[in-house]
């Protein structure tokens, strides 16, 4: 049975005249509808406990590492450094070369990305050898 107070009944029936025979009257087969629409008893899940809870102390090193990583990301966001600036520092830190040659090397590396990646991955001594090879007449 669907029961409404008189004021709600009046407003609802005016808006939906076809429901008038069902409001405030007993429904046929209500028990059958109750069986169909009620949740089955197996719908509730009961989880058995599998043992003790893990201690939060075991998470401390992982959380510490996570905090460190977040700080690195935060620093990178606050102080962005473009890879061009890093490449320029790597080229200009090499001693024993004229600044003009180092500028030419930097310009060459700006155009040739593959060579630049290779140059950046090398140790300082290998970078010096690369520049000496670049300065020889064989290099473009």
N, CA, C and O atoms as a MOPAC input file, in Angstrom:
PM7 MOZYME 1SCF
protein

 N      0.84500 1    -1.17300 1     0.00000 1
 C      0.00000 1     0.00000 1     0.00000 1
 C      0.89200 1     1.23900 1     0.00000 1
 O      1.84600 1     1.32300 1     0.77400 1
 N      0.58300 1     2.18700 1    -0.86100 1
 C      1.29400 1     3.45900 1    -0.91500 1
 C      0.39400 1     4.49300 1    -0.26900 1
 O     -0.70800 1     4.75500 1    -0.75000 1
 N      0.86800 1     5.08300 1     0.82800 1
 C      0.04500 1     6.02300 1     1.59100 1
 C      0.68700 1     7.40200 1     1.52400 1
 O      1.87400 1     7.55800 1     1.80900 1
 N     -0.10600 1     8.40200 1     1.14500 1
 C      0.34900 1     9.79100 1     1.09600 1
 C     -0.56600 1    10.63500 1     1.96400 1
 O     -1.74000 1    10.31100 1     2.14400 1
 N     -0.01800 1    11.73300 1     2.50600 1
 C     -0.90700 1    12.61900 1     3.26100 1
 C     -1.82900 1    13.33500 1     2.27000 1
 O     -1.51700 1    13.38800 1     1.08000 1
 N     -2.95000 1    13.88300 1     2.73100 1
 C     -3.97200 1    14.41000 1     1.81200 1
 C     -3.46000 1    15.50300 1     0.86800 1
 O     -3.83200 1    15.51800 1    -0.30600 1
 N     -2.62500 1    16.40500 1     1.35100 1
 C     -2.15800 1    17.50400 1     0.50500 1
 C     -1.24000 1    16.98100 1    -0.60800 1
 O     -1.37500 1    17.37500 1    -1.76600 1
 N     -0.30900 1    16.09300 1    -0.25000 1
 C      0.60400 1    15.51600 1    -1.24300 1
 C     -0.18900 1    14.66900 1    -2.23500 1
 O      0.08900 1    14.68100 1    -3.43400 1
 N     -1.19200 1    13.92300 1    -1.72100 1
 C     -2.03800 1    13.09300 1    -2.57900 1
 C     -2.72700 1    13.94000 1    -3.63500 1
 O     -2.74400 1    13.57900 1    -4.81100 1
 N     -3.29000 1    15.06000 1    -3.22100 1
 C     -4.03200 1    15.92700 1    -4.13800 1
 C     -3.11200 1    16.47100 1    -5.23100 1
 O     -3.45400 1    16.42900 1    -6.41300 1
 N     -1.94500 1    16.98000 1    -4.83600 1
 C     -1.00700 1    17.56700 1    -5.80700 1
 C     -0.48300 1    16.49000 1    -6.75900 1
 O     -0.39000 1    16.71600 1    -7.96500 1
 N     -0.14500 1    15.33200 1    -6.21700 1
 C      0.42600 1    14.25800 1    -7.03400 1
 C     -0.60300 1    13.71300 1    -8.03000 1
 O     -0.26900 1    13.45400 1    -9.18600 1
 N     -1.84800 1    13.53900 1    -7.58700 1
 C     -2.89000 1    13.00700 1    -8.47000 1
 C     -3.23100 1    14.01700 1    -9.55800 1
 O     -3.53900 1    13.62300 1   -10.68200 1
 N     -3.18100 1    15.31900 1    -9.24600 1
 C     -3.42300 1    16.32700 1   -10.28100 1
 C     -2.33000 1    16.27300 1   -11.34700 1
 O     -2.60800 1    16.44600 1   -12.53400 1
 N     -1.10400 1    16.03600 1   -10.93000 1
 C      0.00200 1    15.97200 1   -11.88200 1
 C      0.01300 1    14.64800 1   -12.64700 1
 O      0.40000 1    14.61200 1   -13.81500 1
 N     -0.41200 1    13.55200 1   -11.99100 1
 C     -0.38300 1    12.20800 1   -12.59400 1
 C     -1.74100 1    11.53200 1   -12.37400 1
 O     -1.87600 1    10.72600 1   -11.45300 1
 N     -2.72700 1    11.83500 1   -13.18100 1
 C     -4.07100 1    11.29400 1   -12.94900 1
 C     -4.16600 1     9.76800 1   -13.09000 1
 O     -5.09000 1     9.17200 1   -12.53700 1
 N     -3.26200 1     9.13200 1   -13.79400 1
 C     -3.36100 1     7.68000 1   -13.99800 1
 C     -2.98500 1     6.87800 1   -12.75800 1
 O     -3.26100 1     5.67900 1   -12.71100 1
 N     -2.37200 1     7.48700 1   -11.76200 1
 C     -1.95900 1     6.75000 1   -10.56600 1
 C     -3.02600 1     6.77100 1    -9.47900 1
 O     -2.83900 1     6.14800 1    -8.43400 1
 N     -4.13100 1     7.46300 1    -9.69100 1
 C     -5.15900 1     7.60000 1    -8.66400 1
 C     -5.66300 1     6.25400 1    -8.14100 1
 O     -5.89600 1     6.14600 1    -6.93700 1
 N     -5.84800 1     5.21500 1    -8.97600 1
 C     -6.35300 1     3.94800 1    -8.43400 1
 C     -5.35100 1     3.22500 1    -7.52600 1
 O     -5.73800 1     2.29700 1    -6.81600 1
 N     -4.08600 1     3.62400 1    -7.53200 1
 C     -3.07500 1     2.90100 1    -6.74800 1
 C     -2.68100 1     3.60500 1    -5.45400 1
 O     -2.13400 1     2.96800 1    -4.55500 1
 N     -2.94300 1     4.89700 1    -5.34300 1
 C     -2.53300 1     5.65600 1    -4.16700 1
 C     -3.54800 1     5.44900 1    -3.05100 1
 O     -4.75600 1     5.49600 1    -3.28800 1
 N     -3.05700 1     5.21900 1    -1.82900 1
 C     -3.85500 1     5.00500 1    -0.62200 1
 C     -4.79500 1     3.79800 1    -0.73400 1
 O     -5.84100 1     3.77000 1    -0.08500 1
 N     -4.43800 1     2.82200 1    -1.53400 1
 C     -5.23500 1     1.60700 1    -1.68600 1
 C     -4.29200 1     0.40700 1    -1.59400 1
 O     -3.13400 1     0.50700 1    -1.99800 1
 N     -4.76500 1    -0.71700 1    -1.07300 1
 C     -3.90600 1    -1.90300 1    -1.00800 1
 C     -3.56100 1    -2.41200 1    -2.40900 1
 O     -4.39700 1    -2.37400 1    -3.31200 1
 N     -2.32700 1    -2.88900 1    -2.58600 1
 C     -1.87500 1    -3.41700 1    -3.87200 1
 C     -2.09100 1    -4.92300 1    -3.91500 1
 O     -1.81300 1    -5.63200 1    -2.94800 1
 N     -2.59200 1    -5.40300 1    -5.05500 1
 C     -2.72600 1    -6.84400 1    -5.24400 1
 C     -1.32400 1    -7.43800 1    -5.37400 1
 O     -0.42900 1    -6.81600 1    -5.94600 1
 N     -1.14600 1    -8.62500 1    -4.84800 1
 C      0.12900 1    -9.35300 1    -4.94700 1
 C      1.30300 1    -8.60400 1    -4.31000 1
 O      2.43700 1    -8.69900 1    -4.78000 1
 N      1.01900 1    -7.86000 1    -3.23600 1
 C      2.09500 1    -7.11600 1    -2.57000 1
 C      3.17200 1    -8.05700 1    -2.04900 1
 O      4.36000 1    -7.74600 1    -2.13800 1
 N      2.77400 1    -9.19800 1    -1.51000 1
 C      3.74400 1   -10.16100 1    -0.97400 1
 C      4.66500 1   -10.67000 1    -2.08800 1
 O      5.86900 1   -10.81600 1    -1.88100 1
 N      4.10400 1   -10.93600 1    -3.25200 1
 C      4.92100 1   -11.38600 1    -4.38600 1
 C      5.90900 1   -10.32400 1    -4.82600 1
 O      7.06400 1   -10.62400 1    -5.12800 1
 N      5.44300 1    -9.06600 1    -4.86200 1
 C      6.34000 1    -7.96400 1    -5.21400 1
 C      7.45300 1    -7.80900 1    -4.18400 1
 O      8.59100 1    -7.49500 1    -4.53200 1
 N      7.12200 1    -8.02800 1    -2.93300 1
 C      8.11300 1    -7.90600 1    -1.86700 1
 C      9.21000 1    -8.95900 1    -2.04200 1
 O     10.38800 1    -8.67200 1    -1.82900 1
 N      8.82500 1   -10.16700 1    -2.42600 1
 C      9.81300 1   -11.23200 1    -2.63600 1
 C     10.71600 1   -10.89900 1    -3.82300 1
 O     11.92600 1   -11.11800 1    -3.76100 1
 N     10.14300 1   -10.37800 1    -4.88600 1
 C     10.92300 1   -10.06100 1    -6.09000 1
 C     11.86300 1    -8.88900 1    -5.85600 1
 O     13.02300 1    -8.93400 1    -6.26600 1
 N     11.38100 1    -7.84900 1    -5.20800 1
 C     12.17200 1    -6.62300 1    -5.08800 1
 C     13.09900 1    -6.58500 1    -3.88500 1
 O     13.98200 1    -5.72900 1    -3.83300 1
 N     12.93800 1    -7.46500 1    -2.92900 1
 C     13.81300 1    -7.41000 1    -1.75100 1
 C     15.17600 1    -8.00300 1    -2.09800 1
 O     15.26800 1    -8.88800 1    -2.94800 1
 N     16.22400 1    -7.52700 1    -1.45100 1
 C     17.56000 1    -8.04400 1    -1.76100 1
 C     17.69900 1    -9.48600 1    -1.28500 1
 O     17.19700 1    -9.83200 1    -0.21600 1
 N     18.36600 1   -10.32200 1    -2.05400 1
 C     18.53800 1   -11.71100 1    -1.63900 1
 C     19.48400 1   -11.80600 1    -0.44200 1
 O     20.32300 1   -10.93000 1    -0.23500 1
 N     19.34400 1   -12.86400 1     0.33400 1
 C     20.17900 1   -12.97400 1     1.53200 1
 C     21.65600 1   -13.14300 1     1.21300 1
 O     22.50400 1   -12.84300 1     2.05300 1
 N     21.97800 1   -13.61600 1     0.02000 1
 C     23.38200 1   -13.80800 1    -0.32200 1
 C     24.04400 1   -12.53200 1    -0.82900 1
 O     25.23000 1   -12.54500 1    -1.15700 1
 N     23.29600 1   -11.42600 1    -0.90100 1
 C     23.87400 1   -10.19400 1    -1.42500 1
 C     24.82000 1    -9.51600 1    -0.43800 1
 O     25.64300 1    -8.69300 1    -0.83700 1
 N     24.71400 1    -9.84300 1     0.80900 1
 C     25.63300 1    -9.25600 1     1.77800 1
 C     26.89100 1   -10.10400 1     1.84400 1
 O     26.82500 1   -11.33400 1     1.82800 1
 N     28.02300 1    -9.44600 1     1.91900 1
 C     29.31000 1   -10.13500 1     1.93900 1
 C     29.88700 1   -10.04700 1     3.33800 1
 O     29.97800 1    -8.97500 1     3.93700 1
 N     30.26300 1   -11.18100 1     3.82600 1
 C     30.92200 1   -11.22200 1     5.12800 1
 C     32.33000 1   -11.73900 1     4.88300 1
 O     32.51400 1   -12.87500 1     4.44800 1
 N     33.32300 1   -10.90400 1     5.16300 1
 C     34.71400 1   -11.29500 1     4.94800 1
 C     35.29300 1   -11.87700 1     6.22500 1
 O     35.22300 1   -11.25700 1     7.28600 1
 N     35.84900 1   -13.04000 1     6.12100 1
 C     36.52800 1   -13.57300 1     7.30400 1
 C     37.84600 1   -12.83800 1     7.50900 1
 O     38.49900 1   -12.43000 1     6.54800 1
 N     38.21800 1   -12.68100 1     8.73500 1
 C     39.49200 1   -12.02400 1     9.00700 1
 C     40.61600 1   -12.98100 1     8.66400 1
 O     40.56000 1   -14.16500 1     8.99500 1
 N     41.62200 1   -12.46700 1     8.00600 1
 C     42.71400 1   -13.30600 1     7.51100 1
 C     43.92300 1   -13.28000 1     8.43100 1
 O     44.94200 1   -13.88700 1     8.10100 1
 N     43.85700 1   -12.64100 1     9.50700 1
 C     45.01600 1   -12.57900 1    10.39200 1
 C     45.17700 1   -11.18800 1    10.96400 1
 O     44.26100 1   -10.36500 1    10.93600 1
 N     46.36000 1   -10.95300 1    11.47900 1
 C     46.61600 1    -9.65000 1    12.09600 1
 C     46.76000 1    -8.56700 1    11.04000 1
 O     47.12400 1    -8.82900 1     9.89300 1
 N     46.47000 1    -7.37100 1    11.45000 1
 C     46.70600 1    -6.24100 1    10.57600 1
 C     48.19600 1    -5.96400 1    10.56000 1
 O     48.90200 1    -6.22800 1    11.53300 1
 N     48.66500 1    -5.43200 1     9.44800 1
 C     50.08600 1    -5.13200 1     9.38100 1
 C     50.37100 1    -3.85900 1    10.16300 1
 O     49.52100 1    -2.97800 1    10.28800 1
 N     51.54800 1    -3.78900 1    10.66700 1
 C     51.89900 1    -2.61800 1    11.46500 1
 C     52.25200 1    -1.46100 1    10.54200 1
 O     52.79000 1    -1.66600 1     9.45400 1
 N     51.95900 1    -0.28600 1    10.96700 1
 C     52.24700 1     0.90700 1    10.17300 1
 C     53.73500 1     1.24100 1    10.18800 1
 O     54.20000 1     2.01900 1     9.35500 1
 N     54.47200 1     0.67400 1    11.10900 1
 C     55.90100 1     0.93900 1    11.17300 1
 C     56.61100 1     0.40800 1     9.93200 1
 O     57.64700 1     0.93900 1     9.53400 1
 N     56.06100 1    -0.63100 1     9.32300 1
 C     56.69400 1    -1.18300 1     8.12400 1
 C     56.55600 1    -0.23900 1     6.93300 1
 O     57.29800 1    -0.36700 1     5.95900 1
 N     55.62800 1     0.69700 1     6.99300 1
 C     55.43500 1     1.65400 1     5.90900 1
 C     56.35600 1     2.86400 1     6.01600 1
 O     56.45800 1     3.63400 1     5.06100 1
 N     57.01900 1     3.05100 1     7.13000 1
 C     57.81800 1     4.25700 1     7.35800 1
 C     58.89800 1     4.46300 1     6.29400 1
 O     59.00300 1     5.57700 1     5.77900 1
 N     59.70800 1     3.46200 1     5.93100 1
 C     60.72900 1     3.70800 1     4.90100 1
 C     60.12000 1     4.04900 1     3.54400 1
 O     60.64800 1     4.88900 1     2.81500 1
 N     59.02000 1     3.40200 1     3.21300 1
 C     58.38000 1     3.66300 1     1.92400 1
 C     57.82100 1     5.07700 1     1.89100 1
 O     57.95500 1     5.77900 1     0.88900 1
 N     57.20200 1     5.48900 1     2.97400 1
 C     56.65100 1     6.84400 1     3.04300 1
 C     57.77800 1     7.86900 1     3.00200 1
 O     57.63400 1     8.92200 1     2.38200 1
 N     58.89700 1     7.57000 1     3.65800 1
 C     60.05000 1     8.46700 1     3.61900 1
 C     60.56800 1     8.65000 1     2.20000 1
 O     60.89000 1     9.76700 1     1.79500 1
 N     60.65100 1     7.55700 1     1.43900 1
 C     61.09400 1     7.64600 1     0.04800 1
 C     60.09100 1     8.43100 1    -0.79200 1
 O     60.47200 1     9.21200 1    -1.66500 1
 N     58.82300 1     8.21900 1    -0.52200 1
 C     57.78500 1     8.93800 1    -1.25000 1
 C     57.87900 1    10.43800 1    -0.98600 1
 O     57.73400 1    11.24400 1    -1.90500 1
 N     58.11900 1    10.80600 1     0.25900 1
 C     58.27200 1    12.22100 1     0.61100 1
 C     59.47500 1    12.81300 1    -0.11900 1
 O     59.39700 1    13.92800 1    -0.63400 1
 N     60.58400 1    12.07700 1    -0.16600 1
 C     61.77300 1    12.56300 1    -0.87300 1
 C     61.48400 1    12.78900 1    -2.35200 1
 O     61.90500 1    13.79600 1    -2.92300 1
 N     60.76700 1    11.85700 1    -2.97300 1
 C     60.44100 1    11.99400 1    -4.39200 1
 C     59.51600 1    13.18900 1    -4.63700 1
 O     59.67900 1    13.91300 1    -5.61900 1
 N     58.55800 1    13.38800 1    -3.75100 1
 C     57.64700 1    14.52500 1    -3.89500 1
 C     58.41900 1    15.83400 1    -3.75500 1
 O     58.12800 1    16.79900 1    -4.46100 1
 N     59.39500 1    15.87900 1    -2.85500 1
 C     60.21100 1    17.08400 1    -2.69900 1
 C     61.01500 1    17.37000 1    -3.96000 1
 O     61.16100 1    18.52900 1    -4.34700 1
 N     61.54000 1    16.33100 1    -4.60500 1
 C     62.29100 1    16.51800 1    -5.84900 1
 C     61.37400 1    17.06400 1    -6.94000 1
 O     61.75100 1    17.97500 1    -7.67700 1
 N     60.17300 1    16.50500 1    -7.03700 1
 C     59.21500 1    16.97700 1    -8.03700 1
 C     58.80800 1    18.41600 1    -7.74400 1
 O     58.69300 1    19.23400 1    -8.65700 1
 N     58.59100 1    18.71900 1    -6.47300 1
 C     58.22300 1    20.08100 1    -6.07800 1
 C     59.32800 1    21.05900 1    -6.45700 1
 O     59.04900 1    22.13900 1    -6.97800 1
 N     60.57600 1    20.69000 1    -6.20000 1
 C     61.70700 1    21.55100 1    -6.53800 1
 C     61.79700 1    21.75600 1    -8.04700 1
 O     62.08700 1    22.85900 1    -8.51100 1
 N     61.54800 1    20.69500 1    -8.81200 1
 C     61.58900 1    20.80400 1   -10.26900 1
 C     60.48300 1    21.71600 1   -10.78800 1
 O     60.67500 1    22.43400 1   -11.76900 1
 N     59.33100 1    21.68800 1   -10.13400 1
 C     58.22800 1    22.55000 1   -10.56000 1
 C     58.51500 1    24.00600 1   -10.20200 1
 O     58.24700 1    24.91000 1   -10.99400 1
 N     59.06300 1    24.23000 1    -9.00700 1
 C     59.34000 1    25.59700 1    -8.57100 1
 C     60.50900 1    26.21500 1    -9.32400 1
 O     60.49300 1    27.41200 1    -9.61300 1
 N     61.52000 1    25.41800 1    -9.64500 1
 C     62.72700 1    25.92200 1   -10.30100 1
 C     62.97200 1    25.15300 1   -11.59600 1
 O     63.87600 1    24.31900 1   -11.65300 1
 N     62.18800 1    25.41700 1   -12.62600 1
 C     62.37500 1    24.65900 1   -13.85800 1
 C     63.68400 1    25.03800 1   -14.54700 1
 O     64.02400 1    26.21700 1   -14.64600 1
 N     64.40800 1    24.03700 1   -15.01800 1
 C     65.64700 1    24.24700 1   -15.75600 1
 C     65.49300 1    23.53200 1   -17.08500 1
 O     65.26000 1    22.32400 1   -17.13700 1
 N     65.62500 1    24.28000 1   -18.13400 1
 C     65.49800 1    23.68600 1   -19.45400 1
 C     66.76700 1    22.91700 1   -19.77400 1
 O     67.84800 1    23.30600 1   -19.33200 1
 N     66.66200 1    21.84300 1   -20.52600 1
 C     67.82100 1    21.01400 1   -20.84500 1
 C     68.86800 1    21.79000 1   -21.61400 1
 O     70.04200 1    21.42100 1   -21.59500 1
 N     68.46800 1    22.87300 1   -22.29900 1
 C     69.42600 1    23.69700 1   -23.03400 1
 C     70.40600 1    24.35300 1   -22.07300 1
 O     71.59900 1    24.44600 1   -22.36400 1
 N     69.90800 1    24.80700 1   -20.93000 1
 C     70.78300 1    25.43400 1   -19.93700 1
 C     71.78500 1    24.43200 1   -19.38400 1
 O     72.95400 1    24.76200 1   -19.18200 1
 N     71.33500 1    23.22300 1   -19.14200 1
 C     72.23000 1    22.18500 1   -18.62600 1
 C     73.28000 1    21.84300 1   -19.67800 1
 O     74.45600 1    21.68600 1   -19.35100 1
 N     72.86800 1    21.72700 1   -20.93000 1
 C     73.81300 1    21.42200 1   -22.00800 1
 C     74.85300 1    22.52800 1   -22.12800 1
 O     76.03800 1    22.25000 1   -22.31400 1
 N     74.41900 1    23.77900 1   -22.02300 1
 C     75.35800 1    24.90000 1   -22.12700 1
 C     76.39700 1    24.83000 1   -21.00700 1
 O     77.58400 1    25.04500 1   -21.24900 1
 N     75.95900 1    24.53400 1   -19.79300 1
 C     76.90100 1    24.40900 1   -18.67300 1
 C     77.88500 1    23.27900 1   -18.90900 1
 O     79.07400 1    23.42000 1   -18.62300 1
 N     77.39700 1    22.14800 1   -19.43300 1
 C     78.27100 1    20.99700 1   -19.68100 1
 C     79.32500 1    21.31900 1   -20.74200 1
 O     80.46600 1    20.86800 1   -20.63900 1
 N     78.95700 1    22.08200 1   -21.74000 1
 C     79.92100 1    22.44200 1   -22.78600 1
 C     80.91400 1    23.46400 1   -22.25200 1
 O     82.11900 1    23.32700 1   -22.46500 1
 N     80.42100 1    24.48400 1   -21.56200 1
 C     81.28300 1    25.59200 1   -21.13600 1
 C     82.17300 1    25.23600 1   -19.94600 1
 O     83.12200 1    25.96900 1   -19.66800 1
 N     81.90600 1    24.15000 1   -19.23900 1
 C     82.73400 1    23.78900 1   -18.09100 1
 C     84.06100 1    23.16100 1   -18.50000 1
 O     84.93700 1    22.97100 1   -17.65600 1
 N     84.22300 1    22.83900 1   -19.76500 1
 C     85.44300 1    22.19000 1   -20.23700 1
 C     86.55000 1    23.22500 1   -20.42200 1
 O     86.37200 1    24.21900 1   -21.12600 1
 N     87.68600 1    22.98100 1   -19.78600 1
 C     88.82400 1    23.90800 1   -19.84500 1
 C     89.73400 1    23.55300 1   -21.01700 1
 O     89.72200 1    22.43100 1   -21.52500 1
 N     90.52400 1    24.54800 1   -21.43200 1
 C     91.52800 1    24.31100 1   -22.46800 1
 C     91.03800 1    24.60400 1   -23.87000 1
 O     91.73000 1    24.29300 1   -24.83900 1
 N     89.86900 1    25.18900 1   -23.99900 1
 C     89.33500 1    25.50900 1   -25.31900 1
 C     88.94900 1    26.98500 1   -25.35700 1
 O     88.60300 1    27.58100 1   -24.33700 1
 N     89.01600 1    27.55200 1   -26.54100 1
 C     88.61000 1    28.94100 1   -26.74800 1
 C     87.08600 1    29.01300 1   -26.64300 1
 O     86.37900 1    28.10200 1   -27.07300 1
 N     86.59200 1    30.11400 1   -26.06300 1
 C     85.13900 1    30.25300 1   -25.89300 1
 C     84.39700 1    30.18400 1   -27.22400 1
 O     83.28900 1    29.65100 1   -27.28900 1
 N     84.99400 1    30.71500 1   -28.27500 1
 C     84.35400 1    30.67200 1   -29.59200 1
 C     84.13100 1    29.24600 1   -30.06600 1
 O     83.08600 1    28.93400 1   -30.63600 1
 N     85.11400 1    28.37500 1   -29.83300 1
 C     84.97000 1    26.97100 1   -30.21400 1
 C     83.86100 1    26.30800 1   -29.40000 1
 O     83.05400 1    25.55100 1   -29.93900 1
 N     83.82800 1    26.59900 1   -28.09700 1
 C     82.78700 1    26.01500 1   -27.24500 1
 C     81.39600 1    26.49200 1   -27.67200 1
 O     80.43000 1    25.73000 1   -27.62400 1
 N     81.30300 1    27.74500 1   -28.08400 1
 C     80.01700 1    28.26200 1   -28.58300 1
 C     79.60900 1    27.53400 1   -29.86100 1
 O     78.43800 1    27.20000 1   -30.04200 1
 N     80.57700 1    27.28700 1   -30.74900 1
 C     80.28000 1    26.54600 1   -31.98200 1
 C     79.81300 1    25.12300 1   -31.66800 1
 O     78.88100 1    24.61400 1   -32.28900 1
 N     80.48100 1    24.48500 1   -30.68800 1
 C     80.08700 1    23.13900 1   -30.27900 1
 C     78.65800 1    23.15900 1   -29.74900 1
 O     77.84800 1    22.29700 1   -30.09000 1
 N     78.35700 1    24.14900 1   -28.91200 1
 C     77.00700 1    24.24800 1   -28.35500 1
 C     75.97700 1    24.42500 1   -29.46900 1
 O     74.94200 1    23.75800 1   -29.46600 1
 N     76.25200 1    25.31600 1   -30.42000 1
 C     75.32400 1    25.53200 1   -31.53100 1
 C     75.13000 1    24.25400 1   -32.34900 1
 O     74.01200 1    23.93900 1   -32.75700 1
 N     76.21800 1    23.52200 1   -32.58600 1
 C     76.12900 1    22.26500 1   -33.32500 1
 C     75.25000 1    21.26300 1   -32.57600 1
 O     74.42600 1    20.57200 1   -33.17500 1
 N     75.43700 1    21.19600 1   -31.26400 1
 C     74.65300 1    20.25500 1   -30.46200 1
 C     73.17800 1    20.65300 1   -30.39300 1
 O     72.31100 1    19.79000 1   -30.25700 1
 N     72.89300 1    21.93300 1   -30.48400 1
 C     71.50000 1    22.38000 1   -30.48800 1
 C     70.77100 1    21.86400 1   -31.73100 1
 O     69.59000 1    21.52300 1   -31.66900 1
 N     71.47800 1    21.81100 1   -32.84500 1
 C     70.86500 1    21.37500 1   -34.09600 1
 C     70.79800 1    19.84900 1   -34.17600 1
 O     69.81700 1    19.29200 1   -34.66700 1
 N     71.84000 1    19.17900 1   -33.69300 1
 C     71.94300 1    17.71800 1   -33.79500 1
 C     71.61800 1    17.07800 1   -32.44900 1
 O     72.48900 1    16.92500 1   -31.59200 1
 N     70.37100 1    16.71200 1   -32.28100 1
 C     69.87400 1    16.22100 1   -30.99600 1
 C     70.51700 1    14.88800 1   -30.61300 1
 O     70.83700 1    14.67000 1   -29.44500 1
 N     70.70900 1    13.99700 1   -31.58400 1
 C     71.32800 1    12.70200 1   -31.27400 1
 C     72.74000 1    12.89400 1   -30.73300 1
 O     73.12100 1    12.27600 1   -29.73900 1
 N     73.50500 1    13.74500 1   -31.38700 1
 C     74.86800 1    14.02800 1   -30.93500 1
 C     74.84900 1    14.67600 1   -29.55200 1
 O     75.71600 1    14.40700 1   -28.72000 1
 N     73.85800 1    15.52700 1   -29.31500 1
 C     73.75300 1    16.21300 1   -28.02500 1
 C     73.47700 1    15.22100 1   -26.90700 1
 O     74.06600 1    15.32200 1   -25.83100 1
 N     72.59600 1    14.27200 1   -27.14500 1
 C     72.30900 1    13.26200 1   -26.11800 1
 C     73.54500 1    12.43500 1   -25.81400 1
 O     73.83500 1    12.13100 1   -24.65700 1
 N     74.26200 1    12.07800 1   -26.85200 1
 C     75.49200 1    11.30900 1   -26.67100 1
 C     76.51700 1    12.12700 1   -25.88700 1
 O     77.17000 1    11.61000 1   -24.98100 1
 N     76.65300 1    13.38600 1   -26.23600 1
 C     77.60900 1    14.27400 1   -25.56500 1
 C     77.28000 1    14.41300 1   -24.08200 1
 O     78.17400 1    14.37100 1   -23.23800 1
 N     76.00400 1    14.57600 1   -23.77000 1
 C     75.58600 1    14.77100 1   -22.38100 1
 C     75.81900 1    13.52700 1   -21.53600 1
 O     76.03300 1    13.63600 1   -20.32800 1
 N     75.78200 1    12.35900 1   -22.14100 1
 C     75.94000 1    11.11700 1   -21.38800 1
 C     77.40200 1    10.79400 1   -21.08900 1
 O     77.68900 1     9.95900 1   -20.23000 1
 N     78.32100 1    11.44500 1   -21.78600 1
 C     79.74700 1    11.11500 1   -21.64600 1
 C     80.35400 1    11.75100 1   -20.40500 1
 O     79.84300 1    12.73500 1   -19.86900 1
 N     81.47100 1    11.15300 1   -19.96200 1
 C     82.24600 1    11.72100 1   -18.85900 1
 C     82.99400 1    12.94500 1   -19.36800 1
 O     83.06800 1    13.18700 1   -20.57300 1
 N     83.54200 1    13.70300 1   -18.44500 1
 C     84.20200 1    14.95900 1   -18.79300 1
 C     85.36500 1    14.72300 1   -19.76200 1
 O     85.51300 1    15.46700 1   -20.73200 1
 N     86.18900 1    13.70700 1   -19.51700 1
 C     87.33200 1    13.42400 1   -20.39800 1
 C     86.86000 1    13.04700 1   -21.80000 1
 O     87.47600 1    13.44300 1   -22.79000 1
 N     85.79300 1    12.29800 1   -21.88800 1
 C     85.25900 1    11.90900 1   -23.19900 1
 C     84.67700 1    13.11000 1   -23.92800 1
 O     84.77800 1    13.21000 1   -25.15000 1
 N     84.07000 1    14.02000 1   -23.17900 1
 C     83.54500 1    15.23900 1   -23.81200 1
 C     84.67900 1    16.09500 1   -24.37000 1
 O     84.55200 1    16.67800 1   -25.44700 1
 N     85.79100 1    16.17000 1   -23.63100 1
 C     86.95900 1    16.91600 1   -24.13700 1
 C     87.46300 1    16.29400 1   -25.43200 1
 O     87.74500 1    17.00400 1   -26.39800 1
 N     87.57700 1    14.97400 1   -25.45300 1
 C     88.03300 1    14.28300 1   -26.66400 1
 C     87.05600 1    14.52500 1   -27.81500 1
 O     87.47500 1    14.68400 1   -28.96200 1
 N     85.75600 1    14.55400 1   -27.51300 1
 C     84.75600 1    14.80300 1   -28.54600 1
 C     84.95700 1    16.19100 1   -29.15100 1
 O     84.87600 1    16.36000 1   -30.36800 1
 N     85.22000 1    17.18500 1   -28.29700 1
 C     85.42500 1    18.55600 1   -28.79500 1
 C     86.70700 1    18.63500 1   -29.61400 1
 O     86.74000 1    19.31200 1   -30.64200 1
 N     87.76100 1    17.95300 1   -29.17300 1
 C     89.00300 1    17.94300 1   -29.96000 1
 C     88.75500 1    17.32000 1   -31.32900 1
 O     89.27200 1    17.80100 1   -32.33700 1
 N     87.97100 1    16.25900 1   -31.36100 1
 C     87.62000 1    15.62600 1   -32.62800 1
 C     86.74600 1    16.56100 1   -33.46500 1
 O     86.88900 1    16.61700 1   -34.68700 1
 N     85.85400 1    17.28700 1   -32.81800 1
 C     84.99000 1    18.25300 1   -33.50200 1
 C     85.83000 1    19.36100 1   -34.13400 1
 O     85.50600 1    19.85300 1   -35.21500 1
 N     86.90600 1    19.74800 1   -33.45900 1
 C     87.75900 1    20.84000 1   -33.92100 1
 C     88.64800 1    20.40200 1   -35.08100 1
 O     89.15300 1    21.24900 1   -35.81800 1
 N     88.84600 1    19.11300 1   -35.25300 1
 C     89.69300 1    18.63600 1   -36.35300 1
 C     88.98100 1    18.88400 1   -37.67900 1
 O     87.75400 1    18.97900 1   -37.70500 1
 N     89.71800 1    18.99000 1   -38.77000 1
 C     89.10700 1    19.31800 1   -40.06900 1
 C     88.15200 1    18.24100 1   -40.59800 1
 O     87.39000 1    18.51300 1   -41.52600 1
 N     88.17200 1    17.03100 1   -40.03500 1
 C     87.31900 1    15.95300 1   -40.53500 1
 C     85.85800 1    16.14700 1   -40.12500 1
 O     84.95800 1    15.72500 1   -40.85100 1
 N     85.61200 1    16.76600 1   -38.99800 1
 C     84.24800 1    16.92400 1   -38.45900 1
 C     83.53400 1    18.03200 1   -39.22400 1
 O     84.17200 1    19.02500 1   -39.57500 1
 N     82.23600 1    17.90400 1   -39.49800 1
 C     81.49700 1    18.95100 1   -40.24600 1
 C     81.33300 1    20.22400 1   -39.46200 1
 O     80.73800 1    21.18200 1   -39.95700 1

